[in-house]
Amino acid sequence: MIAEFAAQAGLAYAFVEREVALMKRYWLWEVVWIVYGIVTSLSVAFIGIAAPAISGNAVDPATTSRFVLYLLVGTIAWRFMGLVFENIAEIIAWERWEGTIEYTFMAPVPRLTHLAGMAGGTIVRAVVFSVTTLFAVMLFIPVDLSHANALSAIVMLAVGTVAFMGLGIASAVFPLIWTEKGLQMAYIVQAVVLLVSGVYYPTSVLPGWLQALSVVSPATYVIEGMRRALLDGADLASLWPLVWPALLVGLLSIPIGLRAFVAAERYAKRTGRLKRSG
Amino acid sequence: MAIAVRDDIGPPTVRISRPALLAHGVVKCFRSSGKDVRAVDDVSLAVSRGEIYALLGANGSGKSTLIRVLSTLLEADAGTVTVFGLDIRADELAVKRLINRVSVEASFFKKLSAMENLVYAGRLYGVPAADARTRSREILVRLGITAARHDEPLEKLSRGMQQKVAIARAFLTSPSLLLLDEPTTGLDIRSKREVQTFVRDLRDEHDATILLTTHDLDEAERLADRVGVLHGGKLVAEGTPSELVARYGGRGSLEDVFMTITGRKIEEADKGEEEAGT
């Protein structure tokens, strides 16, 4: 049992090592995406700083600071989870583009191990991106983290990572089935999740039918939980009502997503879609 | 166009009790322009352990489709395939451990070096990284790629060198059954000869069974213990080169054999397929 787990971990590590090696080789692209993330986060943060000017009302510095952190938590947490989602959802499209899809899918690696390895590589990338972005933003804008409960925030983000891995795996099915338009479908899923999850605003401002969607989005709970942890120092016990729904989505979406992926892989093998040219 | 119906070879003849590869009644159809095209049409063949078997056919004859079926990348519509007694569908993961494939296009992460790609491939097949590095160096040098080039991004290597790295990758995993899909297409004469020599050496030194597809008659004659001729998705003739020549060959070459069986020279058949494709 332990030997088998170690063997699978070794197989999964192949994908982590590969992703890290690719990050090094495509370093200029990584710099581009990090700069893009920093600029986007700063742009959003400046909306908070500009609140008095935009509203025409005097806003005390503490409220402005809170507003900035509110927006920053949303944008950086979304960036993190978005990267997890995108990297996993792009597994098929990326391997097609590199021309390696046939080799990877011919390798004697169980699909769960393959996807777990890809998720591992993705998490490394997302952590590097998010930490770099946070520190870069703090160079430009004073961020008040004096009340933050870092442990609670990290746990919320970890729960969100699990949930977004599941969503990513499920969305990776689209490019398997629809070779040309599948990836765009995955991006639409991501866009809808962004809209309904309260990344930049409370979900209470959404129309009723969109609020219904926000209930099933794990990002809604993760971002709200991270805000409570970083703005108000909420501990894990008080965050439990937000942890369990996100965890539930993750625990359901991973096996469902995996099952869908395996079924789509079978379909792709029947119809000849598992090849580089699509 | 004269097509020799495969009425003379009957069931595959095998020299040992359990062949390395046994395909029976394999059919694969694709839908193209509203019509069903039988890319592989009721193909049965057996390849003995340690044998080099060449599938000869023009472009579009079904060679690559058959190889994709045998390598688990494509699911046959009908028929069965076993590799060392294991069914490729029921025992897919076990079969994947026994096989490797080199395709006509070298599929690599081109930004990564030959060594990085090989270590990654080794990990996928359970070869520890240190072993993979040592063996990769040996194989690459033997294939004429100097140590100085092992750590260069693959995109900087010539097509011939990339194809040699693909061959090295397959050998690194010590496959019991190696599927070579036009491994020397597009290579210069010298590279072609080096690869052919290495294929022979692999069989002689590592007890590997090799199925290769080619439309190079000289290559088939040089390498293969037995040759099967695929035409229009059907296996229309099979035997040792000398048997085929004795049975079909006017002036004593495989080119005459192909001409007699298909009614066309292989170059004409290739050209015809290309024109049909455009």
Interface residues (C-beta under 8 A of the other chain):
Chain A: A7 G10 L11 Y13 A14 E17 R18 A21 L22 R25 Y26 E98 G99 T100 I101 E102 Y103 T104 F105 M106 A107 P108 V109 P110 R266 K269 R270 G272 L274 K275 R276
Chain B: F30 R68 S71 T72 L73 L74 E75 L93 A94 K96 R97 I99 N100 R101 S103 E105 S107 F108 F109 K110 K111 L112 E116 V119 Y120 A121 R123 L124 Y125 G126 P153
